[in-house]
Amino acid sequence: ADETPDELAALAENLPDLLFVRDPDRVRGALTAIETHLADALVLDDGFQHVRLARDVDLVTVDATSPFGGNHCLPGGALREPVRALRRAHGVILTRSDQVDEAVRAETLLRIRRAAPRAAVATTTHAPADLRPVGGGVARSLSWLDGRKVYAVSGIGNPGAFEETLRSLGAELAGTARHADHQRYDRSLLGDISSRAEAAGAEAVVTTQKDAVKWVDRPESSMPALALHVGIGFTSGEAEIRSLLRDALRPASGTS
C-alpha cells in the first residue's frame, strides 16, 4: 500500500525482528505468511470478527474506561459485535484496570464473566515506559514530566485516558488537541500544533507513539515534541493467559 497504517508502524518500531503481513483478506494474508515467509505461528491484530480464518486461541481486550462501547454496535455505539459474542473468547483482558475505581472494575469483570463463563480473565495496566523525541534522539525518563506544563496531542480512540496518564505522572496540561482516530498529520497541522503549544505556555508537545510515527513532515520548531511510550503490565491472570498461548503453540511447534 502507499501508506503504512499508524498501528502497523508502531508495532514494527517496537518489534523490528518480526514479520508483518498486511492484507484485508486475512486468509490470503495467512497463506502468504506461511507459504512465502515460512511462518510457524500467526498473530492477528483486530481479528476476532474474521471467522473465515480458523484460530487456536482468541484473546479479546476490554478497555476498563469504556468497556462496552455504549452497549450498542456501530453506528449507534463502538461495538462491532454484541457483548454476548465474548462467549467465543478463550481469554478476556481488562486493560487500563487501574484507571477506574474498585466498584466499576468489579462490575465490569462480573459482566465479562457472565458473557464469557469459560474464558480466562486477566487485568492489566497501561504502564508508561519513557518519553522519546519525535524523529529520534535520547529518551527522557518519565520523571521529566513532573511539574512541567505540556500540550497533549492525540488521535486515538480514548484520548481522555492518555491525558489522565500524563496527569498521573505529574504533568500539568497547558492545553489539549484531540483529533480523530488515525488522524493524518500534514506539515500545516503540525505547525499549528506547535504554535498553539507555544501560545499556551507549554514546555513541550507530548503525543502518543501511534501519533508520533506519522509526524514525519514536522516543520522546524523550538517546541520539543515527545512521544509517550507505554507497555502492558499484568495485575492478575497473567499465568492463565500465558498458558492459553503455550497450549495454542504446542501443536505447531511440538514443544512448550
C-alpha positions as CSV (number, residue, x, y, z in Angstrom):
1,A,0.0,0.0,0.0
2,D,1.1,3.6,-0.5
3,E,0.9,4.4,3.2
4,T,1.8,2.3,6.3
5,P,-1.0,2.4,8.9
6,D,-0.1,4.0,12.2
7,E,-0.7,0.9,14.3
8,L,1.5,-1.2,12.0
9,A,4.3,1.4,12.0
10,A,4.2,1.4,15.8
11,L,4.3,-2.4,16.0
12,A,7.2,-2.6,13.6
13,E,9.0,0.1,15.7
14,N,8.5,-2.0,18.9
15,L,9.1,-5.4,17.3
16,P,11.7,-4.9,14.5
17,D,12.6,-8.6,14.2
18,L,9.0,-9.8,13.4
19,L,7.4,-10.3,10.0
20,F,4.4,-8.2,9.3
21,V,1.9,-9.1,6.6
22,R,-0.8,-6.5,5.7
23,D,-3.9,-7.8,3.9
24,P,-7.6,-7.1,4.4
25,D,-8.2,-10.7,3.4
26,R,-6.9,-12.4,6.5
27,V,-6.9,-15.9,4.9
28,R,-4.9,-14.7,1.9
29,G,-2.5,-12.9,4.3
30,A,-2.2,-16.0,6.4
31,L,-1.3,-18.1,3.4
32,T,1.3,-15.5,2.3
33,A,2.9,-15.6,5.7
34,I,3.0,-19.4,5.7
35,E,3.8,-20.2,2.1
36,T,6.1,-17.3,1.2
37,H,7.7,-16.5,4.6
38,L,7.5,-19.9,6.3
39,A,5.8,-18.5,9.4
40,D,5.3,-21.0,12.2
41,A,2.5,-19.1,14.0
42,L,0.2,-16.2,13.2
43,V,-1.0,-13.4,15.4
44,L,-3.9,-11.4,14.1
45,D,-4.4,-7.8,15.2
46,D,-8.1,-7.0,15.4
47,G,-9.1,-10.4,14.1
48,F,-11.9,-11.5,16.4
49,Q,-14.6,-11.0,13.7
50,H,-12.5,-12.7,10.9
51,V,-14.1,-16.1,11.4
52,R,-13.1,-17.4,7.9
53,L,-9.6,-17.9,9.4
54,A,-9.6,-20.8,11.9
55,R,-7.8,-19.9,15.1
56,D,-6.4,-21.8,18.1
57,V,-6.9,-19.1,20.7
58,D,-9.0,-15.9,20.7
59,L,-7.9,-13.1,23.1
60,V,-10.2,-10.0,23.5
61,T,-9.2,-6.8,25.2
62,V,-11.8,-4.7,27.0
63,D,-10.9,-1.1,28.0
64,A,-12.0,-0.5,31.6
65,T,-12.6,3.2,31.0
66,S,-15.1,2.5,28.2
67,P,-15.7,-1.2,28.4
68,F,-18.8,-2.0,26.3
69,G,-18.8,0.8,23.7
70,G,-22.1,2.4,24.8
71,N,-23.7,-1.0,24.8
72,H,-24.6,-0.7,21.1
73,C,-23.0,-1.9,17.9
74,L,-21.8,0.5,15.2
75,P,-23.0,3.1,14.3
76,G,-25.0,3.6,17.5
77,G,-22.1,2.6,19.6
78,A,-18.5,1.4,19.4
79,L,-19.1,-2.3,19.4
80,R,-18.5,-4.4,16.3
81,E,-20.5,-7.3,17.8
82,P,-22.9,-7.7,20.7
83,V,-21.3,-8.3,24.2
84,R,-22.6,-11.8,24.1
85,A,-20.0,-12.6,21.3
86,L,-17.5,-12.7,24.1
87,R,-18.6,-16.3,24.6
88,R,-16.3,-17.2,21.7
89,A,-13.2,-15.8,23.5
90,H,-10.7,-18.1,25.2
91,G,-9.3,-15.2,27.2
92,V,-10.5,-11.7,28.0
93,I,-8.1,-9.0,29.2
94,L,-9.4,-5.9,31.0
95,T,-7.0,-3.1,30.1
96,R,-6.5,0.2,32.0
97,S,-7.9,-1.5,35.0
98,D,-6.2,1.0,37.4
99,Q,-8.0,4.0,35.8
100,V,-11.4,3.1,37.3
101,D,-12.4,2.7,40.9
102,E,-12.8,-0.7,42.5
103,A,-16.6,-0.8,42.2
104,V,-16.6,-0.1,38.5
105,R,-13.8,-2.6,37.9
106,A,-15.7,-5.3,39.8
107,E,-18.9,-4.7,37.9
108,T,-17.1,-4.8,34.6
109,L,-15.4,-8.1,35.5
110,L,-18.7,-9.6,36.6
111,R,-20.3,-8.7,33.3
112,I,-17.3,-10.2,31.4
113,R,-17.5,-13.4,33.4
114,R,-21.2,-13.7,32.7
115,A,-20.7,-13.2,29.0
116,A,-17.7,-15.5,28.8
117,P,-18.0,-18.0,31.6
118,R,-15.4,-20.4,30.2
119,A,-12.8,-17.7,29.3
120,A,-9.6,-16.9,31.3
121,V,-9.9,-13.4,32.6
122,A,-7.0,-11.1,33.3
123,T,-6.5,-7.4,34.3
124,T,-3.7,-5.1,33.1
125,T,-2.5,-1.6,33.3
126,H,-1.0,0.7,30.6
127,A,2.4,1.1,32.2
128,P,4.3,4.2,30.8
129,A,7.9,3.4,29.9
130,D,9.6,6.6,28.8
131,L,9.5,9.7,26.6
132,R,11.1,9.7,23.2
133,P,11.8,12.7,21.0
134,V,9.7,12.6,17.8
135,G,12.0,11.8,14.9
136,G,14.6,10.2,17.1
137,G,17.0,11.1,19.9
138,V,17.8,10.2,23.5
139,A,14.8,9.1,25.6
140,R,13.9,11.0,28.7
141,S,12.7,9.4,31.9
142,L,9.1,9.8,33.0
143,S,10.2,12.0,35.9
144,W,10.8,14.8,33.4
145,L,7.1,15.3,33.2
146,D,6.7,16.0,36.9
147,G,5.7,19.7,37.4
148,R,6.1,20.6,33.8
149,K,3.4,22.2,31.5
150,V,2.9,20.2,28.4
151,Y,0.5,20.3,25.4
152,A,-1.2,16.9,24.9
153,V,-2.0,15.8,21.3
154,S,-3.7,12.6,20.4
155,G,-5.6,11.0,17.5
156,I,-6.7,7.8,19.3
157,G,-9.9,6.1,20.4
158,N,-9.6,7.1,24.1
159,P,-7.8,10.5,24.4
160,G,-9.0,11.0,27.9
161,A,-7.1,8.0,29.2
162,F,-3.9,9.3,27.5
163,E,-4.3,12.7,29.2
164,E,-5.1,11.2,32.5
165,T,-1.8,9.2,32.3
166,L,0.1,12.4,31.7
167,R,-1.5,14.0,34.8
168,S,-0.7,10.9,36.9
169,L,2.9,11.4,36.0
170,G,2.8,14.9,37.4
171,A,2.4,16.9,34.2
172,E,0.2,20.0,34.0
173,L,-1.8,20.1,30.8
174,A,-1.4,23.6,29.3
175,G,-3.8,22.5,26.6
176,T,-5.0,19.5,24.6
177,A,-5.7,18.7,21.0
178,R,-8.0,15.7,20.4
179,H,-8.1,14.6,16.8
180,A,-10.0,11.7,15.1
181,D,-8.6,8.2,15.5
182,H,-5.9,7.6,12.8
183,Q,-5.6,11.3,12.2
184,R,-3.3,12.2,9.3
185,Y,-0.8,14.9,10.2
186,D,0.5,17.2,7.4
187,R,3.0,20.0,7.7
188,S,0.4,22.6,8.2
189,L,-1.4,20.8,11.1
190,L,1.9,20.1,12.9
191,G,3.0,23.7,12.6
192,D,-0.4,24.8,14.1
193,I,0.1,22.3,17.0
194,S,3.5,23.8,17.8
195,S,2.1,27.4,17.6
196,R,-0.8,26.5,19.9
197,A,1.5,24.8,22.4
198,E,3.8,27.9,22.5
199,A,0.8,30.2,23.0
200,A,-0.4,28.1,25.9
201,G,3.0,28.3,27.6
202,A,3.8,24.7,27.3
203,E,7.4,23.4,27.6
204,A,6.8,20.6,25.2
205,V,4.2,18.8,23.0
206,V,3.5,15.3,24.2
207,T,1.8,12.8,21.9
208,T,1.3,9.0,21.7
209,Q,3.6,6.6,19.9
210,K,0.8,5.8,17.4
211,D,0.5,9.5,16.5
212,A,4.3,10.1,16.5
213,V,5.0,7.6,13.8
214,K,3.0,9.9,11.4
215,W,4.8,13.1,12.3
216,V,7.4,12.7,9.6
217,D,6.9,16.1,8.0
218,R,7.1,18.3,11.2
219,P,8.4,21.7,10.4
220,E,11.3,23.0,12.5
221,S,10.2,24.4,15.8
222,S,11.7,25.4,19.1
223,M,8.9,23.5,20.8
224,P,10.1,20.0,21.7
225,A,7.8,17.1,20.7
226,L,7.9,13.9,22.7
227,A,6.1,10.6,22.4
228,L,5.0,8.7,25.4
229,H,5.8,5.0,25.0
230,V,3.8,2.6,27.1
231,G,3.8,-1.1,27.9
232,I,1.3,-3.5,29.4
233,G,1.6,-4.8,33.0
234,F,-0.5,-7.7,34.3
235,T,-2.1,-7.2,37.7
236,S,-4.0,-10.6,37.6
237,G,-4.5,-13.6,35.4
238,E,-1.1,-13.5,33.6
239,A,-0.4,-17.2,34.2
240,E,-3.7,-18.2,32.7
241,I,-3.2,-16.1,29.5
242,R,0.3,-17.4,29.1
243,S,-1.0,-21.0,29.5
244,L,-3.5,-20.4,26.7
245,L,-0.7,-19.2,24.4
246,R,1.6,-22.1,25.2
247,D,-1.2,-24.6,24.6
248,A,-2.0,-22.9,21.3
249,L,1.6,-23.0,20.1
250,R,2.3,-26.6,21.2
251,P,0.7,-28.4,18.2
252,A,2.6,-26.2,15.7
253,S,6.0,-26.5,17.3
254,G,5.9,-29.8,19.1
255,T,7.5,-28.1,22.2
256,S,6.4,-25.9,25.0
